[in-house]
Amino acid sequence: MFINTSPALKGTIYIFFSAFMYATLPILVKLAYTAGLSPGSTLLLRYFFSFILLAIMIKIFRYGRILSLSPWVIAQGIFLTVSGLFYFLALQSLSAGLTTVIFFAHPVIVALLSILIFQEEFVPQLHLGLALALVGIAMIAGLGGSANELSPRGITFALMACLGYSLYSLIGQKTLVHYAPLSITATLSLLAVIIILPVYHADLFLLATLSLTQILITMAMAVLNTLLAVLFFLKGIQKIGAARATLISTAEPVFCIIMAFLILGETLSGWEFLGSGMVLVSMLLAVSARPSSMGNL
């Protein structure tokens, strides 16, 4: 795949695919809720099916061990799962737009921590790219256009989700040196099931009466939003480093808006078009930035 291309370009393509896969999640979640699933049962099925599919793939193609039970991989899985749980909690008291704006501040945290931890060189293009990405996402979400009173509890949850995802990304830059992306993704999926199960144990009775539609929708979530999305993201970090990878991943809200427009018939405002353009420009800046030490693990 991607023969005769540089590691930086390969990493960019991996993250681009990951962002697109993640962006299908809202549509699939709406379909899952329409089919009668609850948030808890949807999360459990998504990660359960992800683990099963990954375990089968690893065994069939002999990609090595199914689980990577290193303390760093376990920590990575905990941060990813906790980030997702906090994100769902934030959505209970904040709008989806504002939650997205706060959550997608994680490139700033990753970039700053990458300088301190991995001594990555943070060139001017990335500074400008970060600014454009955050402003663009704010425009997409309509920040400043709402007079609703904000919930301190919701903001706290959204910030915790942002921090959790940032730490997941940074740890991924370390674990990928020693462990295969498929094994890491399988481990993350199993850990998610173990962590989510006690939180949403009341939804377990729904799993005994699953319909074919519910199974197919959650299987699609497992393949697109977990298996492929996480796998491409980890492989992208392996090629270009956490700072640049998380910046390019801010294309996800743009993909969400485009798919909502094409599939669900939702319209885009002028601010959303402008914000999408700014995020796309930030991606170009991230790609054109001089690699130097970025991406060297």
Number of C-alpha atoms within 10 A of each C-alpha: 5 9 6 7 10 11 15 21 16 19 27 26 18 25 32 22 20 28 26 21 23 22 24 19 18 15 15 17 19 11 16 22 13 11 16 15 22 15 14 19 22 22 22 24 21 26 28 21 23 28 27 14 16 21 20 12 14 17 12 9 8 10 14 13 16 21 20 22 15 14 10 15 25 16 18 25 25 20 24 23 24 20 25 21 21 19 23 18 17 27 18 14 16 21 16 14 18 24 24 21 23 20 24 27 21 25 26 18 18 26 25 15 18 22 14 10 10 18 12 22 17 20 14 13 17 24 15 14 25 27 15 21 28 24 18 28 30 21 23 28 22 17 14 10 8 10 7 9 7 13 14 12 14 22 19 15 26 29 22 22 28 27 21 23 26 28 20 24 26 23 18 26 24 19 21 17 11 9 18 19 22 26 23 26 27 29 23 29 28 19 23 25 20 16 17 20 17 9 11 15 12 11 16 13 10 13 15 7 9 13 12 9 13 21 18 12 18 27 20 19 30 26 19 22 26 26 25 21 24 25 22 24 27 28 25 30 28 25 24 26 29 31 31 32 30 29 28 29 24 27 26 24 25 24 18 20 21 19 18 18 13 11 10 11 10 12 12 14 12 11 15 20 16 16 25 26 19 24 29 20 18 27 26 15 22 26 22 13 17 16 18 11 14 24 23 14 17
